[in-house]
């Protein structure tokens, strides 16, 4: 409470200050500090859809998937037409293994105007789970190429998924490792 009062006295918006600090701690993987700041920001303004979306992202990163879904749902309730909140809920559903619900949210996010270059890894995973390797290849290649990264390992990955022999797995891992060493592999 004293911290909050000190922030208010400076004229800064406490919720924005706490939310920004929480997001910085999230990006730095400082989980305890991030949790503290998210809690403070939500206490100050529980109706901020962006904050709830960020908190959902945090909860997902620390493995609290059901809580991540809850926060994404709150975010979407607060801003039903947000493409980012729709995408966040789709991402949380993906991590929970709820593919049908995830696909629905990604579809809504696209209808609401989500940027085509948005975080594609959850959608890639959905296509992989469904055995839709052509779509997966296209999305994975687009993600890599959008950042001028190598794509020569992608067909080897698809081959290892379709025909999981020791040789196909080794070729795939070798190609991924080579791309990683050259800093030609996008890591999130």
C-alpha angles and dihedrals in degrees: 000000000000089000091052092049091050091053092048091051091056089059094243119133103255095206092051091045093051093042093051092047090048092052091048090051089047091054090047091049091239092147102178094048090046092052091049093051094044090051091050093047093049091047089055096044116010092174100065108117094194092052091050090050091052090047090051088053090051093049090050091052092054092048100255094129099162091051088046089055090050092053092046089051090051090049090051092047089053093047110017094177097050110124089200094053090048090050092046091053090048089051092050091048089051093054088048091054093245096135100168093053090044092054090050091053094046089051090051090047090055091048089051090052107262110178112260092233094056121131101303101178095097091052090047089054092050091054091046091052090050092049090242093144098162092058090042090052092050094049095043092048091048092051092050095043093047087065096039091252130148118273101180091101094057097080089047090053091050091049091051090050094048096040108022100194122149089249095051091047092049093049090049095048092046091052093047091048091049091051090048093051090051089049087242097126123087111230123188 
